[in-house]
Amino acid sequence: TKKDVDDFFASDYDKNLHDPFLFSAMHRVVERVQQAKEKGEKIGIFGDHDADGVSSATVLAEGLEELGFSVSVYIPDKMTEGHGINTTAIDQFVQEGVTLLFSVDCGTSNVDAVAYANDKKIDVIITDHHHAPEVLPDAFAIINPQLPRETYPFKELSGTAVAFKVVQALFTACAPERVEQLKWLLDVVCVGTIADCMPLFGENRVLVKYGLIVLSKTRRKGYQKLISVGNIPINRWSVPTADVIAFQIAPRINAAGRMSHAKHAYALLREKDDTRATKKAQDIEKQNRDRQRLVAKIVQDVEDVIRTQQLDNNAFIVASSKDYPIGIVGIVAGRIAEKYQKPTGIFTEDGDMARGSFRSVDGVHVVDVLQSCEKYLDKYGGHEKAAGATLKTKHLPDFA
């Protein structure tokens, strides 16, 4: 329609963002947080190990701290913990006295972990944007635009954008005079949205448009030093494009989770000291260079397998090896999918089990494909263009 076209090009922050209270459970979330404030409860945040997950945790933690909360953030190890809430983290939160737990960029499929948290007297609020399975966790509330009965009008938000909507709602209810200052979080929202390959229309276009402007004059020491150390062309006179974020900022944020631990990327985004921020940015720059070399090698290995086994004749490319590091299978899948223009899954074999990442192409919803093969899978989740799955190694040939 003409309005859709006008909105696409206008992308006005004040006119084209939806009210966060259009989420069906948002009032319940705000009431629970206000109760936590009155009782002096400590809040936990369980994040994820990619750029969207790290960015989500940053946005929610900063928002809650600005409202006066004591917050504990747990970022899982991609190599040993994988995706989603786990009992190890819940036990740590219990020890720290957490009684209200937010998940960001994950949680919608974590039925058992949420039940475990409930047993430990922790209320769980899930904020996520991934595919919703038929059976949902018994959480206090779930904020996810992908829920089947969710009334929120825009379905393609990133995990970071969902966290931002929660912060918007909290400030609207608890500190309306400070809502305008939330625009300074848009640099992080922008990076999380682009890094997770979300479509740049609707609310995403608004958030990214203004986020790019904020990033060009960011107050965030971590971004300042990352831009400086990486010699990335971003400053107040040079507003970056989405491509600059996708190919220069996001890979560096992701490098920590792929090569060591994503908590280092989170620490960089939260750092307020110049010297420490510089050191953290230098460490991540080195990890990104190491990641580039490793990815080039594994992509070449996978292409050799594709040629040898003629996998490019398949509608869906699947490759696996015990020699593919779990930290980079997602980016390798992305490179292969882009080159061959076919959805691709790359698996790491670890004994009896295999963990894989998927990247898709236009017109193929990868979670729908996984759902059609779920009899072979132990667990899976994701969204249209990217997903992850775990299965028994013996099932790989049938799955492929």
Contacts in CASP RR format, 6 or more apart in sequence:
PFRMAT RR
TARGET T0000
AUTHOR 0000-0000-0000
METHOD contacts of the structure
MODEL  1
TKKDVDDFFASDYDKNLHDPFLFSAMHRVVERVQQAKEKGEKIGIFGDHD
ADGVSSATVLAEGLEELGFSVSVYIPDKMTEGHGINTTAIDQFVQEGVTL
LFSVDCGTSNVDAVAYANDKKIDVIITDHHHAPEVLPDAFAIINPQLPRE
TYPFKELSGTAVAFKVVQALFTACAPERVEQLKWLLDVVCVGTIADCMPL
FGENRVLVKYGLIVLSKTRRKGYQKLISVGNIPINRWSVPTADVIAFQIA
PRINAAGRMSHAKHAYALLREKDDTRATKKAQDIEKQNRDRQRLVAKIVQ
DVEDVIRTQQLDNNAFIVASSKDYPIGIVGIVAGRIAEKYQKPTGIFTED
GDMARGSFRSVDGVHVVDVLQSCEKYLDKYGGHEKAAGATLKTKHLPDFA
7 16 0 8 1.000
7 202 0 8 1.000
8 201 0 8 1.000
8 202 0 8 1.000
8 205 0 8 1.000
10 16 0 8 1.000
11 202 0 8 1.000
11 205 0 8 1.000
11 206 0 8 1.000
11 209 0 8 1.000
12 206 0 8 1.000
13 183 0 8 1.000
13 206 0 8 1.000
13 210 0 8 1.000
16 202 0 8 1.000
16 203 0 8 1.000
16 206 0 8 1.000
17 203 0 8 1.000
17 206 0 8 1.000
17 207 0 8 1.000
18 152 0 8 1.000
18 153 0 8 1.000
18 154 0 8 1.000
18 203 0 8 1.000
20 26 0 8 1.000
20 165 0 8 1.000
20 166 0 8 1.000
20 168 0 8 1.000
20 169 0 8 1.000
20 172 0 8 1.000
21 27 0 8 1.000
21 169 0 8 1.000
21 172 0 8 1.000
22 151 0 8 1.000
22 152 0 8 1.000
22 153 0 8 1.000
23 143 0 8 1.000
23 145 0 8 1.000
23 150 0 8 1.000
23 151 0 8 1.000
23 152 0 8 1.000
23 165 0 8 1.000
23 169 0 8 1.000
24 149 0 8 1.000
24 150 0 8 1.000
24 151 0 8 1.000
24 152 0 8 1.000
25 141 0 8 1.000
25 142 0 8 1.000
25 143 0 8 1.000
26 143 0 8 1.000
26 165 0 8 1.000
26 166 0 8 1.000
26 169 0 8 1.000
28 140 0 8 1.000
28 141 0 8 1.000
29 125 0 8 1.000
29 141 0 8 1.000
29 143 0 8 1.000
29 166 0 8 1.000
29 169 0 8 1.000
30 169 0 8 1.000
30 170 0 8 1.000
30 173 0 8 1.000
30 174 0 8 1.000
32 100 0 8 1.000
32 123 0 8 1.000
32 125 0 8 1.000
32 140 0 8 1.000
32 141 0 8 1.000
33 43 0 8 1.000
33 64 0 8 1.000
33 100 0 8 1.000
33 170 0 8 1.000
33 174 0 8 1.000
34 173 0 8 1.000
34 174 0 8 1.000
35 41 0 8 1.000
36 43 0 8 1.000
36 69 0 8 1.000
36 99 0 8 1.000
36 100 0 8 1.000
37 67 0 8 1.000
37 68 0 8 1.000
37 69 0 8 1.000
37 174 0 8 1.000
40 70 0 8 1.000
41 98 0 8 1.000
41 99 0 8 1.000
41 100 0 8 1.000
42 69 0 8 1.000
42 70 0 8 1.000
42 71 0 8 1.000
42 72 0 8 1.000
42 96 0 8 1.000
42 97 0 8 1.000
42 98 0 8 1.000
42 99 0 8 1.000
42 100 0 8 1.000
43 64 0 8 1.000
43 69 0 8 1.000
43 70 0 8 1.000
43 71 0 8 1.000
43 72 0 8 1.000
43 98 0 8 1.000
43 100 0 8 1.000
43 101 0 8 1.000
43 102 0 8 1.000
44 71 0 8 1.000
44 72 0 8 1.000
44 73 0 8 1.000
44 74 0 8 1.000
44 93 0 8 1.000
44 96 0 8 1.000
44 98 0 8 1.000
44 100 0 8 1.000
44 101 0 8 1.000
44 102 0 8 1.000
45 57 0 8 1.000
45 60 0 8 1.000
45 61 0 8 1.000
45 64 0 8 1.000
45 71 0 8 1.000
45 72 0 8 1.000
45 73 0 8 1.000
45 74 0 8 1.000
45 101 0 8 1.000
45 102 0 8 1.000
45 103 0 8 1.000
45 104 0 8 1.000
46 74 0 8 1.000
46 76 0 8 1.000
46 84 0 8 1.000
46 85 0 8 1.000
46 89 0 8 1.000
46 93 0 8 1.000
46 101 0 8 1.000
46 102 0 8 1.000
46 103 0 8 1.000
46 104 0 8 1.000
46 106 0 8 1.000
46 107 0 8 1.000
47 53 0 8 1.000
47 54 0 8 1.000
47 56 0 8 1.000
47 57 0 8 1.000
47 73 0 8 1.000
47 74 0 8 1.000
47 75 0 8 1.000
47 76 0 8 1.000
47 103 0 8 1.000
47 104 0 8 1.000
47 105 0 8 1.000
47 106 0 8 1.000
48 54 0 8 1.000
48 56 0 8 1.000
48 57 0 8 1.000
48 75 0 8 1.000
48 76 0 8 1.000
48 83 0 8 1.000
48 84 0 8 1.000
48 104 0 8 1.000
48 105 0 8 1.000
48 106 0 8 1.000
48 262 0 8 1.000
49 75 0 8 1.000
49 76 0 8 1.000
49 77 0 8 1.000
49 78 0 8 1.000
49 81 0 8 1.000
49 82 0 8 1.000
49 83 0 8 1.000
49 257 0 8 1.000
49 261 0 8 1.000
49 262 0 8 1.000
50 78 0 8 1.000
50 105 0 8 1.000
50 195 0 8 1.000
50 196 0 8 1.000
50 254 0 8 1.000
50 257 0 8 1.000
50 262 0 8 1.000
51 191 0 8 1.000
51 192 0 8 1.000
51 195 0 8 1.000
51 196 0 8 1.000
51 250 0 8 1.000
51 253 0 8 1.000
51 254 0 8 1.000
51 265 0 8 1.000
52 105 0 8 1.000
52 158 0 8 1.000
52 159 0 8 1.000
52 160 0 8 1.000
52 192 0 8 1.000
52 193 0 8 1.000
52 195 0 8 1.000
52 196 0 8 1.000
53 104 0 8 1.000
53 105 0 8 1.000
53 106 0 8 1.000
53 159 0 8 1.000
53 160 0 8 1.000
53 192 0 8 1.000
53 262 0 8 1.000
54 75 0 8 1.000
54 253 0 8 1.000
54 256 0 8 1.000
54 262 0 8 1.000
54 265 0 8 1.000
54 266 0 8 1.000
54 269 0 8 1.000
55 159 0 8 1.000
55 160 0 8 1.000
55 188 0 8 1.000
55 189 0 8 1.000
55 191 0 8 1.000
55 192 0 8 1.000
55 195 0 8 1.000
55 253 0 8 1.000
55 269 0 8 1.000
56 104 0 8 1.000
56 105 0 8 1.000
56 127 0 8 1.000
56 158 0 8 1.000
56 159 0 8 1.000
56 160 0 8 1.000
56 162 0 8 1.000
56 163 0 8 1.000
56 192 0 8 1.000
57 73 0 8 1.000
57 75 0 8 1.000
57 104 0 8 1.000
57 105 0 8 1.000
57 163 0 8 1.000
57 266 0 8 1.000
58 188 0 8 1.000
58 266 0 8 1.000
58 269 0 8 1.000
58 270 0 8 1.000
59 160 0 8 1.000
59 163 0 8 1.000
59 164 0 8 1.000
59 167 0 8 1.000
59 185 0 8 1.000
59 188 0 8 1.000
59 189 0 8 1.000
60 102 0 8 1.000
60 104 0 8 1.000
60 127 0 8 1.000
60 163 0 8 1.000
60 166 0 8 1.000
60 167 0 8 1.000
61 71 0 8 1.000
61 73 0 8 1.000
61 270 0 8 1.000
62 185 0 8 1.000
62 270 0 8 1.000
63 167 0 8 1.000
63 170 0 8 1.000
63 171 0 8 1.000
63 182 0 8 1.000
63 185 0 8 1.000
64 71 0 8 1.000
64 167 0 8 1.000
64 170 0 8 1.000
65 71 0 8 1.000
66 175 0 8 1.000
66 178 0 8 1.000
67 170 0 8 1.000
67 171 0 8 1.000
67 174 0 8 1.000
67 175 0 8 1.000
72 93 0 8 1.000
72 96 0 8 1.000
72 98 0 8 1.000
73 266 0 8 1.000
74 89 0 8 1.000
74 92 0 8 1.000
74 93 0 8 1.000
75 261 0 8 1.000
75 262 0 8 1.000
75 263 0 8 1.000
75 266 0 8 1.000
76 82 0 8 1.000
76 83 0 8 1.000
76 84 0 8 1.000
76 86 0 8 1.000
76 89 0 8 1.000
76 262 0 8 1.000
77 261 0 8 1.000
77 262 0 8 1.000
78 257 0 8 1.000
78 258 0 8 1.000
78 261 0 8 1.000
78 262 0 8 1.000
78 326 0 8 1.000
78 327 0 8 1.000
79 326 0 8 1.000
79 327 0 8 1.000
81 88 0 8 1.000
81 89 0 8 1.000
82 355 0 8 1.000
83 106 0 8 1.000
83 381 0 8 1.000
83 388 0 8 1.000
84 103 0 8 1.000
84 106 0 8 1.000
84 107 0 8 1.000
84 109 0 8 1.000
84 110 0 8 1.000
84 113 0 8 1.000
85 103 0 8 1.000
85 106 0 8 1.000
85 107 0 8 1.000
85 110 0 8 1.000
85 113 0 8 1.000
85 114 0 8 1.000
85 117 0 8 1.000
85 124 0 8 1.000
86 113 0 8 1.000
87 113 0 8 1.000
87 116 0 8 1.000
90 101 0 8 1.000
90 113 0 8 1.000
90 116 0 8 1.000
90 117 0 8 1.000
90 120 0 8 1.000
90 122 0 8 1.000
91 120 0 8 1.000
93 101 0 8 1.000
93 117 0 8 1.000
93 122 0 8 1.000
94 120 0 8 1.000
94 122 0 8 1.000
98 122 0 8 1.000
99 121 0 8 1.000
99 122 0 8 1.000
99 123 0 8 1.000
100 122 0 8 1.000
100 123 0 8 1.000
100 125 0 8 1.000
101 117 0 8 1.000
101 122 0 8 1.000
101 123 0 8 1.000
101 124 0 8 1.000
101 125 0 8 1.000
102 124 0 8 1.000
102 125 0 8 1.000
102 126 0 8 1.000
102 127 0 8 1.000
102 166 0 8 1.000
103 110 0 8 1.000
103 124 0 8 1.000
103 125 0 8 1.000
103 126 0 8 1.000
103 127 0 8 1.000
103 128 0 8 1.000
104 127 0 8 1.000
104 128 0 8 1.000
104 159 0 8 1.000
104 160 0 8 1.000
104 162 0 8 1.000
104 163 0 8 1.000
105 127 0 8 1.000
105 128 0 8 1.000
105 129 0 8 1.000
105 130 0 8 1.000
105 158 0 8 1.000
105 159 0 8 1.000
105 160 0 8 1.000
105 162 0 8 1.000
105 163 0 8 1.000
106 128 0 8 1.000
106 130 0 8 1.000
107 113 0 8 1.000
107 114 0 8 1.000
107 126 0 8 1.000
107 128 0 8 1.000
107 130 0 8 1.000
107 137 0 8 1.000
108 126 0 8 1.000
108 128 0 8 1.000
108 130 0 8 1.000
108 131 0 8 1.000
108 132 0 8 1.000
108 133 0 8 1.000
108 136 0 8 1.000
108 137 0 8 1.000
108 142 0 8 1.000
108 144 0 8 1.000
108 146 0 8 1.000
108 147 0 8 1.000
109 130 0 8 1.000
109 131 0 8 1.000
109 132 0 8 1.000
109 133 0 8 1.000
109 137 0 8 1.000
109 379 0 8 1.000
109 381 0 8 1.000
110 126 0 8 1.000
110 137 0 8 1.000
111 135 0 8 1.000
111 136 0 8 1.000
111 137 0 8 1.000
111 138 0 8 1.000
113 137 0 8 1.000
114 124 0 8 1.000
114 126 0 8 1.000
114 137 0 8 1.000
114 138 0 8 1.000
114 139 0 8 1.000
115 137 0 8 1.000
115 138 0 8 1.000
117 124 0 8 1.000
118 124 0 8 1.000
118 138 0 8 1.000
123 140 0 8 1.000
124 137 0 8 1.000
124 139 0 8 1.000
124 140 0 8 1.000
125 139 0 8 1.000
125 140 0 8 1.000
125 141 0 8 1.000
125 142 0 8 1.000
125 143 0 8 1.000
126 137 0 8 1.000
126 139 0 8 1.000
126 141 0 8 1.000
126 142 0 8 1.000
126 143 0 8 1.000
126 144 0 8 1.000
127 143 0 8 1.000
127 144 0 8 1.000
127 159 0 8 1.000
127 162 0 8 1.000
127 163 0 8 1.000
127 166 0 8 1.000
128 142 0 8 1.000
128 143 0 8 1.000
128 144 0 8 1.000
128 146 0 8 1.000
128 159 0 8 1.000
128 162 0 8 1.000
129 144 0 8 1.000
129 145 0 8 1.000
129 146 0 8 1.000
129 157 0 8 1.000
129 158 0 8 1.000
129 159 0 8 1.000
129 161 0 8 1.000
129 162 0 8 1.000
129 383 0 8 1.000
130 144 0 8 1.000
130 146 0 8 1.000
130 381 0 8 1.000
130 382 0 8 1.000
130 383 0 8 1.000
131 146 0 8 1.000
131 367 0 8 1.000
131 381 0 8 1.000
131 382 0 8 1.000
131 383 0 8 1.000
131 387 0 8 1.000
132 144 0 8 1.000
132 146 0 8 1.000
132 147 0 8 1.000
132 148 0 8 1.000
133 381 0 8 1.000
136 142 0 8 1.000
136 147 0 8 1.000
143 162 0 8 1.000
143 165 0 8 1.000
143 166 0 8 1.000
144 150 0 8 1.000
144 162 0 8 1.000
145 152 0 8 1.000
145 154 0 8 1.000
145 155 0 8 1.000
145 156 0 8 1.000
145 157 0 8 1.000
145 162 0 8 1.000
146 155 0 8 1.000
146 383 0 8 1.000
154 202 0 8 1.000
154 203 0 8 1.000
154 204 0 8 1.000
156 198 0 8 1.000
156 199 0 8 1.000
156 201 0 8 1.000
156 202 0 8 1.000
156 203 0 8 1.000
156 204 0 8 1.000
157 165 0 8 1.000
157 193 0 8 1.000
157 198 0 8 1.000
157 203 0 8 1.000
157 204 0 8 1.000
158 189 0 8 1.000
158 192 0 8 1.000
158 193 0 8 1.000
158 196 0 8 1.000
158 198 0 8 1.000
158 204 0 8 1.000
159 192 0 8 1.000
159 196 0 8 1.000
160 188 0 8 1.000
160 189 0 8 1.000
160 191 0 8 1.000
160 192 0 8 1.000
160 193 0 8 1.000
160 196 0 8 1.000
161 189 0 8 1.000
161 192 0 8 1.000
161 193 0 8 1.000
161 198 0 8 1.000
161 203 0 8 1.000
161 204 0 8 1.000
161 207 0 8 1.000
164 182 0 8 1.000
164 185 0 8 1.000
164 186 0 8 1.000
164 189 0 8 1.000
164 207 0 8 1.000
167 182 0 8 1.000
167 185 0 8 1.000
168 179 0 8 1.000
168 182 0 8 1.000
171 178 0 8 1.000
171 179 0 8 1.000
171 182 0 8 1.000
172 179 0 8 1.000
183 210 0 8 1.000
183 214 0 8 1.000
184 214 0 8 1.000
184 219 0 8 1.000
186 207 0 8 1.000
186 210 0 8 1.000
186 211 0 8 1.000
186 214 0 8 1.000
187 211 0 8 1.000
187 214 0 8 1.000
187 215 0 8 1.000
187 218 0 8 1.000
187 220 0 8 1.000
187 223 0 8 1.000
188 220 0 8 1.000
188 269 0 8 1.000
189 207 0 8 1.000
189 211 0 8 1.000
190 207 0 8 1.000
190 208 0 8 1.000
190 210 0 8 1.000
190 211 0 8 1.000
190 212 0 8 1.000
190 214 0 8 1.000
190 215 0 8 1.000
190 245 0 8 1.000
191 215 0 8 1.000
191 245 0 8 1.000
191 249 0 8 1.000
191 250 0 8 1.000
191 253 0 8 1.000
192 250 0 8 1.000
193 200 0 8 1.000
193 204 0 8 1.000
193 207 0 8 1.000
193 208 0 8 1.000
194 200 0 8 1.000
194 208 0 8 1.000
194 242 0 8 1.000
194 245 0 8 1.000
194 246 0 8 1.000
194 250 0 8 1.000
195 245 0 8 1.000
195 246 0 8 1.000
195 249 0 8 1.000
195 250 0 8 1.000
195 253 0 8 1.000
195 254 0 8 1.000
196 383 0 8 1.000
196 386 0 8 1.000
197 385 0 8 1.000
197 386 0 8 1.000
198 204 0 8 1.000
200 208 0 8 1.000
200 242 0 8 1.000
208 242 0 8 1.000
212 239 0 8 1.000
212 240 0 8 1.000
212 241 0 8 1.000
212 242 0 8 1.000
212 245 0 8 1.000
213 239 0 8 1.000
215 223 0 8 1.000
215 234 0 8 1.000
215 239 0 8 1.000
215 240 0 8 1.000
215 245 0 8 1.000
215 249 0 8 1.000
216 234 0 8 1.000
216 235 0 8 1.000
216 236 0 8 1.000
216 237 0 8 1.000
216 238 0 8 1.000
216 239 0 8 1.000
216 240 0 8 1.000
217 236 0 8 1.000
218 224 0 8 1.000
220 269 0 8 1.000
221 271 0 8 1.000
221 272 0 8 1.000
221 273 0 8 1.000
221 274 0 8 1.000
221 277 0 8 1.000
222 268 0 8 1.000
222 269 0 8 1.000
222 271 0 8 1.000
222 277 0 8 1.000
222 280 0 8 1.000
222 281 0 8 1.000
223 249 0 8 1.000
223 269 0 8 1.000
224 277 0 8 1.000
225 268 0 8 1.000
225 274 0 8 1.000
225 277 0 8 1.000
225 278 0 8 1.000
225 280 0 8 1.000
225 281 0 8 1.000
226 232 0 8 1.000
226 249 0 8 1.000
226 252 0 8 1.000
226 253 0 8 1.000
226 268 0 8 1.000
226 281 0 8 1.000
226 284 0 8 1.000
226 285 0 8 1.000
227 234 0 8 1.000
227 235 0 8 1.000
227 249 0 8 1.000
228 278 0 8 1.000
228 281 0 8 1.000
229 278 0 8 1.000
229 281 0 8 1.000
229 282 0 8 1.000
229 285 0 8 1.000
230 248 0 8 1.000
230 252 0 8 1.000
230 281 0 8 1.000
230 285 0 8 1.000
232 240 0 8 1.000
232 244 0 8 1.000
232 248 0 8 1.000
232 249 0 8 1.000
233 240 0 8 1.000
233 244 0 8 1.000
234 240 0 8 1.000
234 244 0 8 1.000
240 249 0 8 1.000
251 288 0 8 1.000
251 291 0 8 1.000
251 331 0 8 1.000
252 284 0 8 1.000
252 285 0 8 1.000
252 288 0 8 1.000
253 265 0 8 1.000
253 269 0 8 1.000
253 284 0 8 1.000
254 265 0 8 1.000
254 331 0 8 1.000
255 265 0 8 1.000
255 284 0 8 1.000
255 287 0 8 1.000
255 288 0 8 1.000
255 290 0 8 1.000
255 291 0 8 1.000
256 262 0 8 1.000
256 263 0 8 1.000
256 264 0 8 1.000
256 265 0 8 1.000
256 268 0 8 1.000
256 284 0 8 1.000
256 287 0 8 1.000
257 264 0 8 1.000
257 265 0 8 1.000
257 327 0 8 1.000
258 287 0 8 1.000
258 291 0 8 1.000
258 325 0 8 1.000
258 327 0 8 1.000
258 328 0 8 1.000
258 331 0 8 1.000
259 287 0 8 1.000
259 288 0 8 1.000
259 290 0 8 1.000
259 291 0 8 1.000
259 294 0 8 1.000
259 327 0 8 1.000
260 287 0 8 1.000
264 280 0 8 1.000
264 283 0 8 1.000
264 284 0 8 1.000
265 284 0 8 1.000
267 280 0 8 1.000
268 277 0 8 1.000
268 280 0 8 1.000
268 281 0 8 1.000
268 284 0 8 1.000
271 277 0 8 1.000
271 280 0 8 1.000
291 328 0 8 1.000
291 331 0 8 1.000
294 325 0 8 1.000
294 328 0 8 1.000
295 328 0 8 1.000
295 331 0 8 1.000
295 332 0 8 1.000
295 335 0 8 1.000
298 324 0 8 1.000
298 325 0 8 1.000
298 328 0 8 1.000
298 332 0 8 1.000
299 332 0 8 1.000
299 335 0 8 1.000
299 336 0 8 1.000
301 321 0 8 1.000
301 323 0 8 1.000
301 324 0 8 1.000
302 319 0 8 1.000
302 324 0 8 1.000
302 332 0 8 1.000
302 336 0 8 1.000
302 346 0 8 1.000
303 336 0 8 1.000
303 339 0 8 1.000
305 311 0 8 1.000
305 319 0 8 1.000
305 321 0 8 1.000
306 312 0 8 1.000
306 317 0 8 1.000
306 319 0 8 1.000
306 336 0 8 1.000
306 340 0 8 1.000
311 317 0 8 1.000
311 318 0 8 1.000
311 319 0 8 1.000
312 340 0 8 1.000
312 342 0 8 1.000
314 342 0 8 1.000
315 342 0 8 1.000
315 343 0 8 1.000
316 342 0 8 1.000
316 343 0 8 1.000
316 344 0 8 1.000
316 345 0 8 1.000
316 369 0 8 1.000
317 336 0 8 1.000
317 337 0 8 1.000
317 340 0 8 1.000
317 342 0 8 1.000
317 343 0 8 1.000
317 344 0 8 1.000
317 345 0 8 1.000
318 344 0 8 1.000
318 345 0 8 1.000
318 346 0 8 1.000
318 347 0 8 1.000
318 396 0 8 1.000
318 399 0 8 1.000
318 400 0 8 1.000
319 336 0 8 1.000
319 344 0 8 1.000
319 345 0 8 1.000
319 346 0 8 1.000
319 347 0 8 1.000
320 346 0 8 1.000
320 347 0 8 1.000
320 348 0 8 1.000
320 349 0 8 1.000
320 354 0 8 1.000
320 356 0 8 1.000
320 393 0 8 1.000
320 396 0 8 1.000
321 347 0 8 1.000
321 348 0 8 1.000
321 349 0 8 1.000
322 348 0 8 1.000
322 349 0 8 1.000
322 350 0 8 1.000
322 351 0 8 1.000
324 332 0 8 1.000
324 346 0 8 1.000
324 347 0 8 1.000
324 348 0 8 1.000
324 349 0 8 1.000
325 348 0 8 1.000
326 348 0 8 1.000
326 350 0 8 1.000
326 355 0 8 1.000
326 356 0 8 1.000
329 345 0 8 1.000
329 346 0 8 1.000
329 347 0 8 1.000
329 348 0 8 1.000
329 355 0 8 1.000
329 356 0 8 1.000
329 357 0 8 1.000
330 346 0 8 1.000
330 356 0 8 1.000
330 357 0 8 1.000
330 358 0 8 1.000
330 359 0 8 1.000
330 386 0 8 1.000
332 346 0 8 1.000
333 344 0 8 1.000
333 345 0 8 1.000
333 346 0 8 1.000
333 356 0 8 1.000
333 357 0 8 1.000
333 358 0 8 1.000
333 359 0 8 1.000
334 344 0 8 1.000
334 359 0 8 1.000
336 344 0 8 1.000
336 345 0 8 1.000
336 346 0 8 1.000
336 359 0 8 1.000
337 343 0 8 1.000
337 344 0 8 1.000
337 359 0 8 1.000
337 360 0 8 1.000
337 361 0 8 1.000
338 359 0 8 1.000
338 361 0 8 1.000
341 361 0 8 1.000
342 361 0 8 1.000
343 358 0 8 1.000
343 359 0 8 1.000
343 360 0 8 1.000
343 361 0 8 1.000
343 364 0 8 1.000
343 366 0 8 1.000
343 369 0 8 1.000
344 358 0 8 1.000
344 359 0 8 1.000
344 360 0 8 1.000
345 356 0 8 1.000
345 357 0 8 1.000
345 358 0 8 1.000
345 359 0 8 1.000
346 356 0 8 1.000
346 357 0 8 1.000
347 354 0 8 1.000
347 355 0 8 1.000
347 356 0 8 1.000
347 396 0 8 1.000
348 354 0 8 1.000
348 355 0 8 1.000
348 356 0 8 1.000
349 393 0 8 1.000
349 396 0 8 1.000
351 393 0 8 1.000
352 392 0 8 1.000
352 393 0 8 1.000
352 394 0 8 1.000
353 378 0 8 1.000
353 390 0 8 1.000
353 391 0 8 1.000
353 392 0 8 1.000
353 393 0 8 1.000
354 390 0 8 1.000
354 391 0 8 1.000
354 392 0 8 1.000
354 393 0 8 1.000
354 396 0 8 1.000
355 388 0 8 1.000
355 389 0 8 1.000
355 390 0 8 1.000
356 388 0 8 1.000
356 389 0 8 1.000
356 390 0 8 1.000
357 386 0 8 1.000
357 387 0 8 1.000
357 388 0 8 1.000
358 366 0 8 1.000
358 370 0 8 1.000
358 386 0 8 1.000
358 387 0 8 1.000
358 388 0 8 1.000
358 389 0 8 1.000
359 366 0 8 1.000
359 385 0 8 1.000
359 386 0 8 1.000
360 366 0 8 1.000
360 369 0 8 1.000
360 384 0 8 1.000
360 385 0 8 1.000
360 386 0 8 1.000
360 387 0 8 1.000
365 384 0 8 1.000
366 382 0 8 1.000
366 384 0 8 1.000
366 385 0 8 1.000
366 386 0 8 1.000
366 387 0 8 1.000
367 380 0 8 1.000
367 381 0 8 1.000
367 382 0 8 1.000
367 383 0 8 1.000
367 384 0 8 1.000
367 387 0 8 1.000
370 377 0 8 1.000
370 380 0 8 1.000
370 381 0 8 1.000
370 387 0 8 1.000
370 388 0 8 1.000
370 389 0 8 1.000
371 380 0 8 1.000
373 399 0 8 1.000
374 380 0 8 1.000
376 391 0 8 1.000
376 395 0 8 1.000
376 398 0 8 1.000
376 399 0 8 1.000
377 389 0 8 1.000
377 390 0 8 1.000
377 391 0 8 1.000
377 395 0 8 1.000
377 399 0 8 1.000
378 389 0 8 1.000
378 390 0 8 1.000
378 391 0 8 1.000
378 392 0 8 1.000
379 389 0 8 1.000
379 390 0 8 1.000
380 387 0 8 1.000
380 388 0 8 1.000
380 389 0 8 1.000
380 390 0 8 1.000
381 387 0 8 1.000
381 388 0 8 1.000
381 389 0 8 1.000
382 388 0 8 1.000
391 399 0 8 1.000
END
